[in-house]
Amino acid sequence: MAVKVLIVGESGAGKSASLRNFDEKEIAIFNVSEKPLPFRKKLPMMKTSDMKKIALAIKQNDRNCYVVDDAGLAMSFYLFGKVNEKGYDKFTQVAKDFYEML
């Protein structure tokens, strides 16, 4: 059973910096914006904003903790890719893919 935790804060508050406290064997980070992490420690990271790829990687379940840095940005990128689509189906699909990722 997984415990889902959402960490919210202003830019520069230390959300990403707090990741340096993890051991590299227990965490996997999905870096949506491909920003450099604010510390020297090398943690396993996948640079992608594709929610389906993130969900697939999480299903492999080889780590104790998964971090999507920044999940809100992943949803934004998804919607930017569907800007020319008409109707509300794209919003339903982003919600479904986000839920499946969680």
N, CA and C atoms as a LAMMPS dump frame, in Angstrom:
ITEM: TIMESTEP
0
ITEM: NUMBER OF ATOMS
306
ITEM: BOX BOUNDS ff ff ff
-5.0000000000000000e+02 5.0000000000000000e+02
-5.0000000000000000e+02 5.0000000000000000e+02
-5.0000000000000000e+02 5.0000000000000000e+02
ITEM: ATOMS id mol type element x y z
1 1 1 N 0.842 -1.174 0
2 1 2 C 0 0 0
3 1 3 C 0.885 1.233 0
4 2 1 N 0.519 2.199 -0.791
5 2 2 C 1.299 3.419 -0.921
6 2 3 C 0.647 4.559 -0.152
7 3 1 N 1.477 5.455 0.311
8 3 2 C 1.015 6.685 0.932
9 3 3 C 1.383 7.808 -0.022
10 4 1 N 0.384 8.55 -0.469
11 4 2 C 0.635 9.648 -1.395
12 4 3 C 0.746 10.939 -0.609
13 5 1 N 1.788 11.699 -0.892
14 5 2 C 2.032 12.95 -0.188
15 5 3 C 2.196 14.059 -1.222
16 6 1 N 1.525 15.163 -1.007
17 6 2 C 1.634 16.325 -1.874
18 6 3 C 2.33 17.42 -1.085
19 7 1 N 3.423 17.925 -1.635
20 7 2 C 4.15 19.015 -0.985
21 7 3 C 3.977 20.255 -1.84
22 8 1 N 3.411 21.284 -1.245
23 8 2 C 3.119 22.524 -1.94
24 8 3 C 3.869 23.658 -1.254
25 9 1 N 4.421 24.551 -2.046
26 9 2 C 5.107 25.705 -1.476
27 9 3 C 5.536 26.662 -2.559
28 10 1 N 5.904 27.839 -2.134
29 10 2 C 6.351 28.858 -3.073
30 10 3 C 7.683 28.465 -3.701
31 11 1 N 7.964 29.044 -4.841
32 11 2 C 9.241 28.826 -5.507
33 11 3 C 10.376 29.237 -4.571
34 12 1 N 11.365 28.375 -4.447
35 12 2 C 12.51 28.682 -3.591
36 12 3 C 12.317 28.318 -2.131
37 13 1 N 11.19 27.67 -1.804
38 13 2 C 10.906 27.327 -0.406
39 13 3 C 11.689 26.117 0.087
40 14 1 N 12.275 25.342 -0.836
41 14 2 C 13.087 24.198 -0.431
42 14 3 C 12.461 22.845 -0.689
43 15 1 N 11.405 22.803 -1.508
44 15 2 C 10.75 21.528 -1.796
45 15 3 C 11.714 20.554 -2.465
46 16 1 N 12.351 20.976 -3.542
47 16 2 C 13.314 20.114 -4.245
48 16 3 C 14.577 19.909 -3.418
49 17 1 N 15.016 20.926 -2.727
50 17 2 C 16.241 20.815 -1.914
51 17 3 C 16.098 19.758 -0.828
52 18 1 N 14.873 19.533 -0.339
53 18 2 C 14.672 18.542 0.714
54 18 3 C 14.939 17.118 0.229
55 19 1 N 14.979 16.906 -1.072
56 19 2 C 15.23 15.577 -1.625
57 19 3 C 16.636 15.076 -1.316
58 20 1 N 17.557 15.963 -1.015
59 20 2 C 18.944 15.56 -0.735
60 20 3 C 19.05 14.668 0.5
61 21 1 N 18.001 14.614 1.309
62 21 2 C 18.006 13.787 2.514
63 21 3 C 17.723 12.309 2.232
64 22 1 N 17.361 11.979 0.996
65 22 2 C 17.076 10.596 0.629
66 22 3 C 18.35 9.872 0.219
67 23 1 N 18.338 8.565 0.412
68 23 2 C 19.396 7.699 -0.079
69 23 3 C 19.086 7.381 -1.543
70 24 1 N 20.117 7.302 -2.373
71 24 2 C 19.889 7.067 -3.807
72 24 3 C 19.261 5.71 -4.114
73 25 1 N 19.269 4.788 -3.16
74 25 2 C 18.674 3.468 -3.379
75 25 3 C 17.183 3.431 -3.046
76 26 1 N 16.664 4.467 -2.4
77 26 2 C 15.264 4.433 -1.994
78 26 3 C 14.358 5.382 -2.759
79 27 1 N 14.912 6.225 -3.634
80 27 2 C 14.099 7.241 -4.301
81 27 3 C 14.326 7.235 -5.805
82 28 1 N 13.303 7.601 -6.541
83 28 2 C 13.397 7.86 -7.973
84 28 3 C 12.69 9.184 -8.232
85 29 1 N 13.33 10.043 -8.976
86 29 2 C 12.789 11.381 -9.229
87 29 3 C 12.44 11.51 -10.708
88 30 1 N 11.249 12.029 -10.974
89 30 2 C 10.834 12.356 -12.325
90 30 3 C 10.901 13.875 -12.441
91 31 1 N 11.882 14.359 -13.167
92 31 2 C 12.152 15.789 -13.284
93 31 3 C 11.415 16.319 -14.51
94 32 1 N 10.215 16.85 -14.297
95 32 2 C 9.327 17.285 -15.369
96 32 3 C 9.895 18.485 -16.125
97 33 1 N 10.423 19.461 -15.421
98 33 2 C 10.914 20.676 -16.063
99 33 3 C 12.379 20.585 -16.457
100 34 1 N 13.006 19.445 -16.166
101 34 2 C 14.418 19.202 -16.468
102 34 3 C 15.335 20.254 -15.842
103 35 1 N 14.941 20.753 -14.684
104 35 2 C 15.753 21.732 -13.976
105 35 3 C 16.851 21.015 -13.185
106 36 1 N 17.978 21.674 -12.981
107 36 2 C 19.014 21.058 -12.141
108 36 3 C 18.568 21.064 -10.683
109 37 1 N 18.857 19.979 -9.981
110 37 2 C 18.512 19.941 -8.564
111 37 3 C 19.476 20.821 -7.779
112 38 1 N 18.992 21.439 -6.701
113 38 2 C 19.799 22.433 -5.974
114 38 3 C 20.754 21.821 -4.941
115 39 1 N 21.423 20.729 -5.29
116 39 2 C 22.417 20.126 -4.406
117 39 3 C 23.339 19.25 -5.246
118 40 1 N 24.468 18.851 -4.681
119 40 2 C 25.472 18.091 -5.429
120 40 3 C 25.212 16.603 -5.489
121 41 1 N 24.495 16.088 -4.528
122 41 2 C 24.233 14.649 -4.46
123 41 3 C 23.549 14.176 -5.738
124 42 1 N 23.981 13.052 -6.272
125 42 2 C 23.397 12.493 -7.488
126 42 3 C 22.332 11.458 -7.116
127 43 1 N 21.096 11.771 -7.427
128 43 2 C 19.98 10.861 -7.177
129 43 3 C 19.443 10.374 -8.515
130 44 1 N 18.893 9.149 -8.561
131 44 2 C 18.361 8.636 -9.824
132 44 3 C 17.21 9.508 -10.322
133 45 1 N 17.308 9.899 -11.593
134 45 2 C 16.339 10.846 -12.126
135 45 3 C 15.997 10.503 -13.567
136 46 1 N 14.727 10.659 -13.893
137 46 2 C 14.25 10.508 -15.261
138 46 3 C 13.685 11.855 -15.672
139 47 1 N 14.185 12.401 -16.762
140 47 2 C 13.708 13.696 -17.237
141 47 3 C 12.594 13.47 -18.244
142 48 1 N 11.355 13.627 -17.785
143 48 2 C 10.189 13.474 -18.649
144 48 3 C 8.985 14.174 -18.032
145 49 1 N 8.1 14.638 -18.9
146 49 2 C 6.828 15.186 -18.427
147 49 3 C 5.673 14.307 -18.881
148 50 1 N 5.985 13.174 -19.504
149 50 2 C 4.972 12.248 -20.017
150 50 3 C 4.396 11.438 -18.855
151 51 1 N 3.141 11.726 -18.5
152 51 2 C 2.521 11.083 -17.341
153 51 3 C 2.382 9.572 -17.523
154 52 1 N 2.199 9.112 -18.758
155 52 2 C 2.094 7.67 -18.999
156 52 3 C 3.442 6.984 -18.777
157 53 1 N 4.533 7.623 -19.185
158 53 2 C 5.871 7.06 -18.947
159 53 3 C 6.178 7.018 -17.454
160 54 1 N 5.768 8.067 -16.75
161 54 2 C 5.985 8.114 -15.296
162 54 3 C 5.208 6.992 -14.621
163 55 1 N 3.938 6.823 -15.004
164 55 2 C 3.108 5.765 -14.415
165 55 3 C 3.709 4.389 -14.674
166 56 1 N 4.214 4.161 -15.875
167 56 2 C 4.817 2.879 -16.221
168 56 3 C 6.07 2.621 -15.388
169 57 1 N 6.896 3.64 -15.214
170 57 2 C 8.113 3.494 -14.405
171 57 3 C 7.774 3.213 -12.937
172 58 1 N 6.745 3.85 -12.42
173 58 2 C 6.34 3.627 -11.031
174 58 3 C 5.827 2.206 -10.84
175 59 1 N 5.144 1.669 -11.848
176 59 2 C 4.615 0.301 -11.752
177 59 3 C 5.727 -0.736 -11.631
178 60 1 N 6.945 -0.4 -12.046
179 60 2 C 8.071 -1.321 -11.892
180 60 3 C 8.397 -1.529 -10.419
181 61 1 N 8.058 -0.529 -9.597
182 61 2 C 8.114 -0.625 -8.141
183 61 3 C 9.446 -1.142 -7.591
184 62 1 N 10.522 -0.496 -7.977
185 62 2 C 11.826 -0.913 -7.456
186 62 3 C 12.404 0.078 -6.447
187 63 1 N 11.622 1.072 -6.059
188 63 2 C 12.057 2.077 -5.077
189 63 3 C 10.994 2.231 -3.994
190 64 1 N 11.403 2.794 -2.867
191 64 2 C 10.454 3.056 -1.78
192 64 3 C 9.698 4.366 -1.964
193 65 1 N 10.293 5.289 -2.723
194 65 2 C 9.722 6.633 -2.839
195 65 3 C 9.883 7.138 -4.269
196 66 1 N 8.811 7.715 -4.788
197 66 2 C 8.828 8.32 -6.118
198 66 3 C 8.429 9.785 -5.983
199 67 1 N 9.153 10.645 -6.673
200 67 2 C 8.874 12.078 -6.623
201 67 3 C 8.632 12.578 -8.042
202 68 1 N 7.494 13.229 -8.252
203 68 2 C 7.22 13.891 -9.524
204 68 3 C 7.41 15.377 -9.265
205 69 1 N 8.486 15.902 -9.78
206 69 2 C 8.854 17.31 -9.555
207 69 3 C 8.765 18.035 -10.899
208 70 1 N 7.717 18.484 -11.262
209 70 2 C 6.555 19.148 -10.732
210 70 3 C 5.313 18.58 -11.408
211 71 1 N 4.427 17.941 -10.665
212 71 2 C 3.247 17.278 -11.224
213 71 3 C 2.302 18.266 -11.916
214 72 1 N 2.139 19.447 -11.352
215 72 2 C 1.279 20.456 -11.971
216 72 3 C 1.795 20.874 -13.332
217 73 1 N 3.105 20.955 -13.465
218 73 2 C 3.718 21.299 -14.738
219 73 3 C 3.527 20.176 -15.754
220 74 1 N 3.542 18.93 -15.308
221 74 2 C 3.297 17.795 -16.201
222 74 3 C 1.905 17.912 -16.832
223 75 1 N 0.908 18.281 -16.017
224 75 2 C -0.442 18.458 -16.548
225 75 3 C -0.489 19.624 -17.536
226 76 1 N 0.221 20.696 -17.225
227 76 2 C 0.25 21.848 -18.136
228 76 3 C 0.865 21.481 -19.477
229 77 1 N 2.006 20.787 -19.453
230 77 2 C 2.653 20.37 -20.696
231 77 3 C 1.719 19.48 -21.519
232 78 1 N 1.002 18.594 -20.854
233 78 2 C 0.053 17.708 -21.521
234 78 3 C -1.002 18.534 -22.259
235 79 1 N -1.557 19.512 -21.568
236 79 2 C -2.595 20.342 -22.18
237 79 3 C -2.037 21.23 -23.285
238 80 1 N -0.817 21.711 -23.146
239 80 2 C -0.199 22.519 -24.206
240 80 3 C -0.102 21.701 -25.491
241 81 1 N 0.158 20.405 -25.351
242 81 2 C 0.257 19.533 -26.517
243 81 3 C -1.076 19.283 -27.195
244 82 1 N -2.163 19.614 -26.531
245 82 2 C -3.508 19.391 -27.08
246 82 3 C -4.227 20.708 -27.372
247 83 1 N -3.483 21.774 -27.532
248 83 2 C -4.068 23.103 -27.673
249 83 3 C -4.986 23.23 -28.894
250 84 1 N -4.737 22.482 -29.946
251 84 2 C -5.562 22.589 -31.151
252 84 3 C -6.778 21.666 -31.145
253 85 1 N -6.915 20.832 -30.114
254 85 2 C -8.07 19.947 -30.027
255 85 3 C -9.293 20.717 -29.533
256 86 1 N -10.427 20.407 -30.113
257 86 2 C -11.685 21.034 -29.712
258 86 3 C -12.365 20.181 -28.645
259 87 1 N -13.219 20.797 -27.858
260 87 2 C -14.032 20.068 -26.898
261 87 3 C -13.355 19.872 -25.548
262 88 1 N -14.075 19.178 -24.683
263 88 2 C -13.627 18.995 -23.303
264 88 3 C -12.976 17.642 -23.048
265 89 1 N -12.944 16.787 -24.062
266 89 2 C -12.361 15.458 -23.876
267 89 3 C -10.901 15.517 -23.426
268 90 1 N -10.172 16.521 -23.876
269 90 2 C -8.759 16.621 -23.485
270 90 3 C -8.618 16.837 -21.979
271 91 1 N -9.552 17.541 -21.361
272 91 2 C -9.494 17.767 -19.924
273 91 3 C -9.799 16.484 -19.154
274 92 1 N -10.751 15.713 -19.678
275 92 2 C -11.068 14.422 -19.075
276 92 3 C -9.869 13.486 -19.173
277 93 1 N -9.202 13.496 -20.325
278 93 2 C -8.054 12.617 -20.532
279 93 3 C -6.89 12.996 -19.625
280 94 1 N -6.609 14.291 -19.451
281 94 2 C -5.503 14.683 -18.568
282 94 3 C -5.816 14.284 -17.135
283 95 1 N -7.073 14.406 -16.723
284 95 2 C -7.452 13.998 -15.361
285 95 3 C -7.276 12.496 -15.203
286 96 1 N -7.693 11.72 -16.193
287 96 2 C -7.569 10.261 -16.143
288 96 3 C -6.095 9.842 -16.085
289 97 1 N -5.265 10.428 -16.95
290 97 2 C -3.839 10.081 -16.973
291 97 3 C -3.148 10.49 -15.683
292 98 1 N -3.522 11.643 -15.124
293 98 2 C -2.93 12.089 -13.862
294 98 3 C -3.319 11.137 -12.736
295 99 1 N -4.586 10.743 -12.703
296 99 2 C -5.056 9.81 -11.667
297 99 3 C -4.328 8.474 -11.785
298 100 1 N -4.162 7.975 -12.993
299 100 2 C -3.46 6.715 -13.205
300 100 3 C -1.992 6.816 -12.79
301 101 1 N -1.398 7.983 -12.998
302 101 2 C -0.016 8.19 -12.581
303 101 3 C 0.082 8.088 -11.052
304 102 1 N -0.907 8.66 -10.353
305 102 2 C -0.901 8.59 -8.894
306 102 3 C -1.158 7.189 -8.409
